[in-house]
């Protein structure tokens, strides 16, 4: 959709347009939506996007949180298209923080373990720039040193909490925490390898975690002793020792 990219580039405030997600990596399936990143300075107007006359929903900047920011969910020529606002001042800030080995993790809809702020830098690194100019940062060495231990500590806490409640037969909370621990461990593995992860889809397999992890989640059980066993199996699968 080169014509759409050019139209987006002409919107007030927009300085660059990218194609992100699996479309950029070449791993898209036939029903995968296109994700266009709209990188802007100072401000971007939802009304300017609505004025393009495209079918779908457009939200104001900030409506999806400080990282996802906002955007639009559209249908163009029968295809699903997502527009994602990216404030370059925020992107520059979190890139600098990542280079210093600092990051935060936000609760974001659709994420189990949360979205690290360095995701914004990862998007720059992985997306295809269709119009304008943007940096393509490597994975920061300082972040590669710091992030794995932080993610593993979070995974350990998730496992400990799951272990404390499993005996109650609380399936939802226990299995949710086991999935969270698996994703946190995957984040740790990818950070240790210096690989960007911009979302959680397929992250466990990408991190080459044991297929045993998926088997545990698929058959965690619904009775207390079964859930307790699943917690201990997950500890082993993720490389953690038994809780004291």
C-alpha positions as CSV (number, residue, x, y, z in Angstrom):
1,X,0.0,0.0,0.0
2,X,2.6,2.6,-1.0
3,X,-0.1,5.2,-1.8
4,X,-1.5,4.9,1.7
5,X,2.0,5.3,3.2
6,X,2.5,8.5,1.2
7,X,-0.9,9.9,2.3
8,X,0.0,9.2,5.9
9,X,3.4,10.8,5.5
10,X,1.6,14.0,4.5
11,X,-0.4,14.3,7.7
12,X,0.5,17.3,9.8
13,X,3.2,16.4,12.4
14,X,4.1,13.1,10.8
15,X,7.8,12.8,9.9
16,X,8.1,9.1,9.1
17,X,5.9,6.1,8.3
18,X,6.9,2.5,9.0
19,X,5.6,-1.0,8.3
20,X,5.9,-3.0,11.5
21,X,4.9,-6.3,13.0
22,X,5.1,-9.6,11.1
23,X,4.6,-7.8,7.8
24,X,8.0,-6.3,8.2
25,X,9.7,-9.6,9.2
26,X,8.1,-11.5,6.4
27,X,6.3,-13.9,8.8
28,X,2.8,-12.7,8.0
29,X,0.0,-15.0,7.1
30,X,-2.7,-14.1,4.7
31,X,-5.0,-12.7,7.4
32,X,-2.3,-10.7,9.2
33,X,-3.2,-7.0,9.5
34,X,-0.7,-4.3,8.4
35,X,0.7,-2.1,11.1
36,X,1.8,1.3,10.0
37,X,3.8,3.4,12.6
38,X,3.1,7.1,12.4
39,X,6.2,8.8,13.9
40,X,5.4,12.5,14.7
41,X,6.9,15.5,16.4
42,X,4.9,17.8,18.7
43,X,1.4,16.6,17.9
44,X,-0.7,14.4,15.6
45,X,-4.4,15.0,15.0
46,X,-7.0,12.2,15.0
47,X,-9.3,14.5,12.9
48,X,-6.6,14.7,10.2
49,X,-6.7,10.9,10.0
50,X,-10.5,10.8,10.0
51,X,-10.4,13.3,7.1
52,X,-8.7,10.6,4.9
53,X,-12.2,9.1,4.7
54,X,-11.1,5.5,5.6
55,X,-13.5,3.0,7.2
56,X,-12.8,2.3,10.8
57,X,-12.2,3.7,14.3
58,X,-9.7,6.5,15.0
59,X,-8.7,7.5,18.6
60,X,-6.9,10.5,20.0
61,X,-3.2,10.4,21.0
62,X,-2.7,8.9,24.5
63,X,-5.9,6.9,24.5
64,X,-4.1,3.6,24.4
65,X,-1.5,4.5,27.1
66,X,1.9,6.1,27.1
67,X,3.6,3.3,25.0
68,X,1.0,2.2,22.6
69,X,-0.2,5.8,22.6
70,X,-3.1,5.6,20.1
71,X,-4.0,5.1,16.5
72,X,-6.6,3.7,14.3
73,X,-8.1,0.3,13.3
74,X,-9.1,0.6,9.7
75,X,-10.2,-1.4,6.6
76,X,-8.5,-0.4,3.4
77,X,-9.3,-2.2,0.1
78,X,-10.7,-5.1,2.1
79,X,-7.6,-5.5,4.3
80,X,-7.2,-4.8,8.1
81,X,-4.9,-1.9,8.7
82,X,-3.7,-0.6,12.1
83,X,-2.2,2.8,12.5
84,X,0.0,3.3,15.5
85,X,1.0,6.8,16.8
86,X,4.6,7.1,18.0
87,X,5.7,10.3,19.6
88,X,9.3,10.7,18.7
89,X,10.1,12.7,21.8
90,X,8.9,9.7,23.9
91,X,10.7,7.2,21.6
92,X,14.0,9.2,21.9
93,X,13.7,9.2,25.7
94,X,13.1,5.5,26.1
95,X,15.8,4.7,23.6
96,X,18.3,6.7,25.7
97,X,17.1,5.0,28.8
98,X,17.5,1.6,27.1
99,X,21.1,2.5,26.1
100,X,21.7,3.3,29.8
101,X,20.3,-0.1,30.8
102,X,17.1,1.4,32.3
103,X,13.6,0.5,31.5
104,X,10.1,0.2,33.0
105,X,7.3,-2.3,32.3
106,X,3.8,-1.1,31.7
107,X,0.5,-2.9,32.0
108,X,-0.8,-2.9,28.4
109,X,-4.0,-4.5,27.1
110,X,-3.2,-7.8,25.3
111,X,0.1,-8.4,27.2
112,X,0.4,-11.0,29.9
113,X,3.8,-10.0,31.4
114,X,3.5,-6.3,30.4
115,X,5.4,-4.2,27.8
116,X,8.9,-3.0,28.5
117,X,9.6,0.6,27.6
118,X,12.5,-0.5,25.3
119,X,9.9,-2.0,23.0
120,X,9.7,1.5,21.3
121,X,13.4,1.2,20.5
122,X,12.9,-2.4,19.2
123,X,10.2,-1.2,16.8
124,X,12.7,1.3,15.3
125,X,15.2,-1.5,14.9
126,X,12.8,-4.0,13.3
127,X,10.3,-2.0,11.3
128,X,10.6,-1.1,7.6
129,X,10.8,2.6,7.0
130,X,8.5,3.5,4.1
131,X,8.8,7.2,4.2
132,X,11.0,9.7,6.1
133,X,14.1,8.8,8.1
134,X,14.5,7.0,11.5
135,X,17.4,5.5,13.4
136,X,17.8,1.7,13.5
137,X,19.3,1.1,17.0
138,X,21.2,-2.1,17.9
139,X,20.3,-3.9,21.1
140,X,22.1,-1.9,23.8
141,X,24.9,-3.7,25.6
142,X,24.0,-2.2,28.9
143,X,20.4,-3.4,28.5
144,X,21.7,-6.9,27.6
145,X,23.5,-7.0,30.9
146,X,20.7,-5.7,33.1
147,X,17.4,-6.9,31.6
148,X,17.9,-10.7,31.8
149,X,18.3,-10.7,35.6
150,X,15.4,-8.4,36.1
151,X,13.1,-10.5,33.9
152,X,14.3,-13.7,35.7
153,X,13.6,-12.1,39.1
154,X,10.1,-11.3,37.9
155,X,9.6,-14.9,36.6
156,X,10.8,-16.2,40.0
157,X,8.3,-14.1,41.8
158,X,5.5,-15.2,39.5
159,X,6.4,-18.9,40.2
160,X,6.6,-18.3,44.0
161,X,3.2,-16.7,44.0
162,X,1.7,-19.5,41.9
163,X,3.2,-22.0,44.3
164,X,1.5,-20.3,47.3
165,X,-2.0,-20.4,45.7
166,X,-1.9,-23.6,43.7
167,X,-3.1,-25.8,46.6
168,X,-6.3,-23.8,46.8
169,X,-7.3,-25.1,43.4
170,X,-7.3,-21.6,41.9
171,X,-6.9,-22.6,38.2
172,X,-7.2,-19.1,36.7
173,X,-4.7,-17.3,38.9
174,X,-2.2,-20.2,39.0
175,X,-2.1,-20.9,35.3
176,X,-2.0,-17.2,34.5
177,X,1.0,-16.8,36.7
178,X,2.7,-19.8,35.1
179,X,2.1,-18.3,31.7
180,X,3.5,-15.0,33.0
181,X,6.6,-16.7,34.3
182,X,7.2,-18.4,30.9
183,X,6.9,-15.1,29.1
184,X,9.2,-13.3,31.5
185,X,11.7,-16.1,31.1
186,X,11.5,-15.8,27.3
187,X,12.1,-12.0,27.7
188,X,15.2,-12.8,29.7
189,X,16.5,-15.2,27.1
190,X,16.0,-12.8,24.2
191,X,17.5,-9.9,26.1
192,X,20.5,-12.1,26.9
193,X,21.0,-12.8,23.2
194,X,20.6,-9.2,22.3
195,X,17.4,-9.7,20.4
196,X,14.5,-7.3,20.3
197,X,11.0,-8.5,21.3
198,X,8.2,-6.2,20.4
199,X,5.3,-8.3,21.6
200,X,4.5,-11.6,23.3
201,X,3.1,-13.5,20.4
202,X,5.2,-16.6,19.8
203,X,7.8,-15.3,22.3
204,X,8.3,-18.6,24.2
205,X,9.1,-20.5,21.0
206,X,11.3,-17.8,19.7
207,X,13.3,-17.9,22.9
208,X,13.6,-21.6,22.4
209,X,12.1,-22.5,25.7
210,X,11.4,-26.2,26.1
211,X,8.2,-27.4,24.5
212,X,7.6,-28.8,28.0
213,X,6.5,-25.3,29.0
214,X,3.6,-25.4,26.6
215,X,2.7,-29.0,27.7
216,X,2.6,-27.9,31.3
217,X,0.3,-25.0,30.6
218,X,-2.0,-27.1,28.4
219,X,-2.4,-29.8,31.1
220,X,-2.0,-27.9,34.3
221,X,-5.0,-29.6,35.9
222,X,-7.9,-28.2,38.0
223,X,-7.3,-29.7,41.4
224,X,-4.9,-28.4,44.0
225,X,-2.3,-31.2,43.9
226,X,-2.3,-31.1,40.1
227,X,-1.7,-27.4,40.1
228,X,1.1,-27.7,42.7
229,X,2.7,-30.3,40.5
230,X,2.5,-28.1,37.5
231,X,4.2,-25.3,39.4
232,X,7.1,-27.5,40.3
233,X,7.3,-28.8,36.7
234,X,7.4,-25.3,35.4
235,X,10.2,-24.4,37.8
236,X,12.3,-27.2,36.3
237,X,11.4,-26.3,32.7
238,X,12.4,-22.7,33.3
239,X,15.5,-23.5,35.2
240,X,14.4,-22.5,38.7
241,X,15.1,-24.3,41.9
242,X,12.3,-25.4,44.1
243,X,10.8,-22.7,46.4
244,X,11.9,-22.9,50.0
